[in-house]
Amino acid sequence: MHPRKAFIIILLFFFAIFGFLDPAVLAEKTSFQFPSFPLRDISLLGDSYLRNGVIGLTRSIDVPSSSSGAVIYNNPITFFDPETNTTASFSAKFTFSINNVNPSSFGDGLTFFLSPSNRTLGSPGGYLGLVNSSQLTRNKFVAVEFDTRLDPHFNDPNENHVGLDIDSMNSINTADPILQGIDLKSGNLINAWIDYKNEQRKLMVFLSYSSLKPEKPILSVDINLSDYFKTIMYVGFSASTEGSTELHQIENWSFQTIGFIPARPKSHPHNVSDSSMTVAVDISKPSSGKKHDKKLGLGVAIAGLAFFCVVLLVLVYVSVKKLRGVRKQKTFKTDFVACPREYSYKELKLATKGFHPSRIIGHGSFGTVYKAFFLSTGTIAAVKRSRHSHEGKTEFLAELSIIAGLRHKNLVHLQGWCAEKCELLLVYEFMPNGSLDKMLYHETKRGHLLNWSHRVNIAIGLASVLSYLHQECEQIVIHRDIKAGNVLLDGNFNPRLGDFGLAKLMDHDKSPVSTLTAGTMGYLAPEYLQCGMATEKTDVFSYGVVVLEVACGRRSIEREGQKMVNLVDWVWGLHSEGKIIEAADKKLKGEFKEEEMRKLLLLGLSCANPDSAERPSMRRVLQILNNEVASLAVPKLKPSLTFSSGLPLTLDEIVSDGEEDNTDNSMCEIKIV
């Protein structure tokens, strides 16, 4: 136990003994206010995003799509106090809007929910991002839905209603806000108040366009929620669409729990009210027995105080003894954002067999990756171990601070971290199919082959997560090291982007900052090589190279005889000859649709265009892959660019993990063809 926590516990115990503290007030209450949303206090799941302090729960696009997303307050909230057998009341207030670029394309709505799980995310459509369509009873929740589509499957009354849902999308009770002049689909900001009063066993929902809380609720349900509240619950919002462009946004949010005041026992079984009491006063001279009791009580009090002092001294001694270790950890821990779990070094060392070479499954910009078996839980994870250097610490903190706040189905999920014994360790979920490069280039050894549907899914998934990083986060996340080796594959060959050791954050609408070039040769955009300017478009270039690798089954740079062949140049050469389909991976044995292959190859060339201004955004790439917009025209001849500037002249300068500015003043001209 941490010394400070132990001290507080002993102090509370001491006060309780002497009657200064009422145990009834120990139950934890929660209260928070978000005039705008800070990323450090919330988790974004699915397609949700944070932009300018406002939460978007579903994709913000101009074409119909299916989408689901959720946002959850990071800290668990106590709703039941087992000490007093008391359930909390709660009050929530938030401002939301439901808008649409196409008024005829509304659906499906949003919810405010409470759940025992902090990973609640369901399917699109009428499931409102709460319920998994294939496992209808898996997610447990209490939710208030603001539904904008009539779904007969869930017995919806109309396409504009408020309902109370418990573990099911079939509402217990519903109400029509139109009766009070509130149109959920108006696009206007709507203020909502949700109050649950445990003593009255009643939940009420109020809606208004103004900031004044109405006197009459839209929905009032007599229900005892204590039957559904666990000791610990999480609160949040979810939303979904299915074939629509409906946009769901949460502008602000405040929440508090109320209660944990148990009914006080009556002073006498026959008293009429709690205020009744019987007072007995003994004014007689105390007997010798009473004197003895008084002395005994005083002795117990002194002994208790002495015991407390001894424990306190021992605590101080232990704290001083551990001070050096605490100081070593403090620098790291103060830099960390909220993470799922802090592992002990002993636990990770045991799980990796002492970081045995036989457990190595890969290497990244951060360090070495080990396969870890946790015998206590029977689970498998991947542990990334830092290089023992200043750069290792910098990349460790960069990766932890960035990825811990991100939530997307195509990101490798961070499970925890460890900073002990001069070791820097990150724990990720294990990807059973390894990295994309190993699957593409060592398939015969592994007995696997990526079929065409797998490859298309990889291109779409990678585009989806990069669109999220570039356009849907509070700050733009530029990965800077997108390559086949950093794309991992789960058990169903779905792509997961990992290794954020070189990633950078950049504010939206701000100019990028020039840094020394970092990354992997063959994936670096020409303007990045030229001036070290990392932008979203440098990630787009790297994505284009990966897409060409997926389609062609060739590395970004390959040796053919005595020369090195660049994949982009090779594919563009075939395109200029009208034979681009010949670039298709021969291992596919022609088992693909020719038009789909042509489309993927041309998309790869569009992204890998030497002119960054001609490259599409990742959102446009995703729309092309989803057949929502037309493909871009690709010139037959690869464009050529000429520019002059201070250019790194050696390979060591070009490929570097450092962050110092490039001060080489050597001038040269480079021509990209």
Secondary structure, 3 states (H helix, E strand, C coil): CCHHHHHHHHHHHHHHHCCCCCHHHHCCCCEEEECCCCHHHEEEEECCEEECCEEECCCCCCCCEEEEEEEEECCCEECEECCCCEECEEEEEEEEEEEECCCCCCCCEEEEEEECCCCCCCCCHHHCCCCECCECCCCCCEEEEEECCCCHHHCCCCCCEEEEEECCCCCCEEECHHHHCCCCCCCCCEEEEEEEECCCCEEEEEEECCCCCCCCCCEEEECCHHHCCCCEEEEEEEEEEEEECEEEEEEEEEEEEECCCCCCCCCCCCCCCCCCCCCCCCCCCCCHHHHHHHHHHHHHHHHHHHHHHHHHHHHHHHHHHCHHHHHHHHHHHHHCCCCCCECCHHHHHHHCCCCCHHHEEEECCCEEEEEEEECCCCEEEEEEEECCCHHHHHHHHHHHHHHCCCCCCCECCEEEEEEECCEEEEEEECCCCCEHHHHHHCHHHHCCCCCHHHHHHHHHHHHHHHHHHHHHCCCEEECCCCCHHHEEECCCCCEEECCCCCCEEECCCCCCCECCCCCCCCCCCHHHHHHCECCHHHHHHHHHHHHHHHHHCCCCEEEECCEEEEHHHHHHHHHHCCCHHHHCCHHHCCCCCHHHHHHHHHHHHHHCCCCHHHCCCHHHHHHHHCCCCCCCCCCCCCCCEEEEEECCCCHHHHCCCCCCCCCCCCEEEEEEC
